[in-house]
Amino acid sequence: MKNRSILVSGAGIAGPTLAYWLHKYGFHPTVVERAPGLRSGGHAVDIRGTARQVADRTGILAQVRGAHTGARGMAFVDRTNKRVATMSTEVFGDSGGPVAELAIRRTDLARILYSSSRDDVDYIFGDSITAIEQDGEGIGVEFDNGRSERFDLLIGADGVRSAVRRLVFGPEERYIRDLGCYVSLFSTDTTLDHDGWQLMYTMPGGDGRPGRTAGIYPQSEPGRALAGFFLRSDPLSYDRGDIDAQKRVVVRAFDGDGWEIPRMLSAIWDAPDFYFDRVVQVQMDSWSRQRAVLLGDAAYCASPMSGIGTSLALVGAYILAGELAVAAGDHLLAYPAYERKMRRFVRAAQEFARGAGDGGLMPDSRAQLRLRNLSIRMLPYLPKRFVGRGMENVANTVALEDYPISVHH
Ligand SMILES: Cc1cc2nc3c(=O)[nH]c(=O)nc-3n(C[C@H](O)[C@H](O)[C@H](O)COP(=O)(O)OP(=O)(O)OC[C@H]3O[C@@H](n4cnc5c(N)ncnc54)[C@H](O)[C@@H]3O)c2cc1C
């Protein structure tokens, strides 16, 4: 077997999953993660369709279930917190709804994946790749801490703002597709009676203001929640390094709005984990160049609001590792095969995300908002086989192969 030494950039979801499988197949993966350690808290993600099988084969299903967020569904409320339209997880089956049956905080999933691979994989935290040079024999990598090292292959699983993508394929503007809105999330206290439901309050566009939604996502600690803000807007100019400027964007956009919003906005200034970004997808004609290949959000981010990014990352990691194994490490065979097997899933997921995302959360008018609530209220009366099928079909686009273990050890 060739190309055994593989550097993986990013210890999020895709990186550790890939490293787990690469080790099983006899490769020697090293994972470099920019953050100084694993984080806690933050947003929830969903494991849907084929990705449930990947979680099962990776041996983490029981732990994922044990770390379930407890979310029972999503409810749209009016300004008095009365529920006007609800989507319970029971109505949608395991993979179809806005909250999947396997819902877990991203940081908890990353921790579980790290734990299942850390005894066999070298992890380096607090470092990052700054330069690479490829030749016929391998790939030379320089790290932020000044070190340099050679590997056989390089895999970029370093998220939507991927450094590997920038170094290998050029500036991110070439690959980012803008979806016309912003999302912000941060931890806060809440006294709202949510009973395990994600509560969302939508204001339609009109009177010169854009469609927008604020949400409260319950956390497992009682009284704690994640505050979410979704805002339809053309790109705004602000300093990406200036967190207070980003907070001011959110405060200005939701100023004067009702429900829980004034309390949420007053908590923004002390939020330890403030997140604010443009909602984007990553679209590339090819995910590999010579010895380097991209995986997960770095290659095909479907957007934070798609609800399917984590499933793409898990399935992509499983397929990429498997294809490298059956090709006995020959990246010239494995990379195109990985692309061929993932393309249809990625296309379906990104199309679905573009169609489903913003109209529901950021309606342009009162009429559009009323129509959204009415359609949601009708869901329980539709035959079960129709409800949530769009997302469920997308999540099951790929059939998992059984890649033989240990043939090349
Ligand atoms: C606000 C928000 C809400 C979301 N909600 C959902 C949801 O409800 N359902 C769902 O399925 N998905 C959701 N997602 C998407 C989901 O989080 C991603 O699709 C998924 O995490 C992708 O996994 P990944 O491993 O490719 O990337 P990531 O999880 O982003 O991991 C990338 C890793 O690379 C590291 N890194 C970055 N740069 C470097 C570097 N230069 N060097 C080394 N390491 C680096 C990062 O620190 C990180 O650990 C959401 C995302 C966001 C931002």
The ligand as a Tripos MOL2 file, in Angstrom:
@<TRIPOS>MOLECULE
LIG
   53    58     1     0     0
SMALL
NO_CHARGES

@<TRIPOS>ATOM
      1 C1        -24.3570   28.3870   13.1210 C.3       1 LIG1
      2 C2        -24.3650   27.0350   12.4910 C.ar      1 LIG1
      3 C3        -25.4910   26.2200   12.6030 C.ar      1 LIG1
      4 C4        -25.4900   24.9470   12.0040 C.ar      1 LIG1
      5 N1        -26.5920   24.1430   12.1510 N.ar      1 LIG1
      6 C5        -26.5700   22.8840   11.6110 C.ar      1 LIG1
      7 C6        -27.6650   21.9990   11.7910 C.ar      1 LIG1
      8 O1        -28.6810   22.3410   12.4000 O.2       1 LIG1
      9 N2        -27.5680   20.7440   11.2600 N.ar      1 LIG1
     10 C7        -26.4570   20.3290   10.5670 C.ar      1 LIG1
     11 O2        -26.4050   19.1730   10.1360 O.2       1 LIG1
     12 N3        -25.4280   21.1510   10.3760 N.ar      1 LIG1
     13 C8        -25.4610   22.4200   10.8730 C.ar      1 LIG1
     14 N4        -24.3980   23.2510   10.6920 N.ar      1 LIG1
     15 C9        -23.3100   22.8180    9.8110 C.3       1 LIG1
     16 C10       -22.3340   21.8930   10.4840 C.3       1 LIG1
     17 O3        -21.8350   22.4540   11.6850 O.3       1 LIG1
     18 C11       -21.1970   21.6470    9.4860 C.3       1 LIG1
     19 O4        -21.7110   21.2760    8.2320 O.3       1 LIG1
     20 C12       -20.2760   20.5410    9.9620 C.3       1 LIG1
     21 O5        -19.7430   20.8880   11.2140 O.3       1 LIG1
     22 C13       -19.1790   20.3210    8.9390 C.3       1 LIG1
     23 O6        -18.1380   19.5520    9.4720 O.3       1 LIG1
     24 P1        -16.6390   19.7900    9.0250 P.3       1 LIG1
     25 O7        -15.8340   18.8560    9.8390 O.co2     1 LIG1
     26 O8        -16.5470   19.7610    7.5500 O.co2     1 LIG1
     27 O9        -16.3070   21.3010    9.4230 O.3       1 LIG1
     28 P2        -16.2640   21.9480   10.8740 P.3       1 LIG1
     29 O10       -17.1740   21.2560   11.8030 O.co2     1 LIG1
     30 O11       -16.4450   23.4150   10.6440 O.co2     1 LIG1
     31 O12       -14.7900   21.6660   11.3650 O.3       1 LIG1
     32 C14       -13.6770   22.3060   10.8140 C.3       1 LIG1
     33 C15       -12.5460   22.2650   11.8360 C.3       1 LIG1
     34 O13       -11.3870   22.8050   11.2350 O.3       1 LIG1
     35 C16       -10.7570   23.6860   12.1400 C.3       1 LIG1
     36 N5         -9.9750   24.6350   11.3660 N.ar      1 LIG1
     37 C17       -10.3930   25.7490   10.7090 C.ar      1 LIG1
     38 N6         -9.3630   26.3450   10.0970 N.ar      1 LIG1
     39 C18        -8.2740   25.5840   10.3700 C.ar      1 LIG1
     40 C19        -6.9170   25.6920   10.0090 C.ar      1 LIG1
     41 N7         -6.4790   26.7110    9.2740 N.pl3     1 LIG1
     42 N8         -6.0540   24.7320   10.4380 N.ar      1 LIG1
     43 C20        -6.4910   23.6950   11.2180 C.ar      1 LIG1
     44 N9         -7.7820   23.5680   11.6020 N.ar      1 LIG1
     45 C21        -8.6610   24.5010   11.1680 C.ar      1 LIG1
     46 C22       -11.9170   24.3250   12.9070 C.3       1 LIG1
     47 O14       -11.4780   24.8560   14.1450 O.3       1 LIG1
     48 C23       -12.8250   23.1170   13.0760 C.3       1 LIG1
     49 O15       -12.5170   22.3710   14.2340 O.3       1 LIG1
     50 C24       -24.3680   24.5220   11.2770 C.ar      1 LIG1
     51 C25       -23.2490   25.3490   11.1720 C.ar      1 LIG1
     52 C26       -23.2390   26.5880   11.7680 C.ar      1 LIG1
     53 C27       -22.0120   27.4640   11.6370 C.3       1 LIG1
@<TRIPOS>BOND
     1     1     2 1
     2     2     3 ar
     3     2    52 ar
     4     3     4 ar
     5     4     5 ar
     6     4    50 ar
     7     5     6 ar
     8     6     7 ar
     9     6    13 1
    10     7     8 2
    11     7     9 ar
    12     9    10 ar
    13    10    11 2
    14    10    12 ar
    15    12    13 ar
    16    13    14 ar
    17    14    15 1
    18    14    50 ar
    19    15    16 1
    20    16    17 1
    21    16    18 1
    22    18    19 1
    23    18    20 1
    24    20    21 1
    25    20    22 1
    26    22    23 1
    27    23    24 1
    28    24    25 2
    29    24    26 1
    30    24    27 1
    31    27    28 1
    32    28    29 2
    33    28    30 1
    34    28    31 1
    35    31    32 1
    36    32    33 1
    37    33    34 1
    38    33    48 1
    39    34    35 1
    40    35    36 1
    41    35    46 1
    42    36    37 ar
    43    36    45 ar
    44    37    38 ar
    45    38    39 ar
    46    39    40 ar
    47    39    45 ar
    48    40    41 1
    49    40    42 ar
    50    42    43 ar
    51    43    44 ar
    52    44    45 ar
    53    46    47 1
    54    46    48 1
    55    48    49 1
    56    50    51 ar
    57    51    52 ar
    58    52    53 1
@<TRIPOS>SUBSTRUCTURE
     1 LIG1         1 GROUP 0 **** ****
